[in-house]
Amino acid sequence: MAEETVYMRTARKALEAAGGASELAERLCRTLEEVNDWLAGRQVPPDKAFLEMLEIASRRR
């Protein structure tokens, strides 16, 4: 398995903070498929989505 990237780690933390993949996709106005691709490291999220995920993850603390 490939090493976890900062994008994957951020997506995972945002997913946990949002309460699931569907909830995260809805908050980001993205498809569930896009979110799953980011979580698996198949795609890199656009900068705006990445920054939004950082914001979501940081609110969890």
C-alpha positions as CSV (number, residue, x, y, z in Angstrom):
1,M,0.0,0.0,0.0
2,A,1.2,3.5,-0.8
3,E,2.3,5.9,1.9
4,E,-0.4,8.1,3.2
5,T,-0.1,11.6,1.7
6,V,-1.0,14.9,3.4
7,Y,-4.1,15.0,1.1
8,M,-5.2,11.6,2.2
9,R,-4.6,12.3,5.9
10,T,-6.4,15.7,5.7
11,A,-9.3,14.0,3.9
12,R,-9.5,11.3,6.6
13,K,-9.5,13.8,9.4
14,A,-12.1,15.9,7.7
15,L,-14.2,12.8,7.1
16,E,-14.0,11.9,10.8
17,A,-15.0,15.5,11.8
18,A,-17.9,15.6,9.3
19,G,-19.3,12.3,10.4
20,G,-18.8,10.3,7.3
21,A,-18.0,10.4,3.6
22,S,-21.5,11.4,2.5
23,E,-21.6,14.3,5.0
24,L,-18.1,15.5,3.9
25,A,-19.1,15.4,0.2
26,E,-22.2,17.4,1.0
27,R,-20.3,20.0,3.0
28,L,-17.8,20.4,0.2
29,C,-20.4,20.4,-2.5
30,R,-18.5,17.5,-4.2
31,T,-19.5,14.0,-5.2
32,L,-19.0,11.0,-3.0
33,E,-16.8,9.5,-5.7
34,E,-14.5,12.5,-5.5
35,V,-14.2,12.3,-1.8
36,N,-13.5,8.5,-2.0
37,D,-10.8,9.1,-4.6
38,W,-9.1,11.7,-2.3
39,L,-9.3,9.3,0.7
40,A,-7.8,6.5,-1.4
41,G,-5.1,8.7,-2.9
42,R,-6.3,8.2,-6.4
43,Q,-6.8,11.9,-6.9
44,V,-5.5,15.1,-5.3
45,P,-8.2,17.4,-4.2
46,P,-8.4,20.9,-5.7
47,D,-6.8,23.6,-3.6
48,K,-10.1,25.1,-2.5
49,A,-11.5,21.7,-1.4
50,F,-8.2,20.9,0.4
51,L,-8.4,24.2,2.4
52,E,-12.0,23.5,3.2
53,M,-11.1,20.1,4.5
54,L,-8.3,21.6,6.7
55,E,-10.9,24.0,8.1
56,I,-13.4,21.2,8.8
57,A,-10.7,19.0,10.4
58,S,-9.4,21.9,12.6
59,R,-12.8,22.6,14.0
60,R,-12.9,19.1,15.5
61,R,-10.3,19.9,18.1
